[in-house]
């Protein structure tokens, strides 16, 4: 199991433990839906293709290693392809922050907050999905959590 721990009380960046390459980080840029994933000695950039686009790529050294697309603005799900595998990350229901990772209609993993009032999370996933893609999936889930938190705080202002 992979554990994702917010770096501070107000941060959307995470320290990650439990992956084979050692400690990692998942980071979000402050004003954009872009960021980076650092595992061991490898750094990946997450790039969004257009402000209103639902398309992200995971890049290493300027080369695309994975591609993610949000097929519908109505649903919290992403289709990810990379490293010879394709899978979907989607919210279990409209009222939860839990996301399942599915391949060919079979659940192979899950991204879950530790409890309802925290950003701390776990990733439990089959080895059929490489760990850097599990972290990419978590990065995308984190974007949906960040959007939801922004919408809630914006509504109360």
Secondary structure, 3 states (H helix, E strand, C coil): CEEEEECCCCCCCEEEECCCCCCEEEEECCCCCCEEEEECCEEEEEEECCCCCCEEEEEECCEEEEEEECCCCCCCEEEEEECCEEEEEEECCCCCCCEEEEECCEEEEEEEECCCCCCCEEEEECCCCCHHHHHHHHHHHHHHHHHHHHHHHHHHC
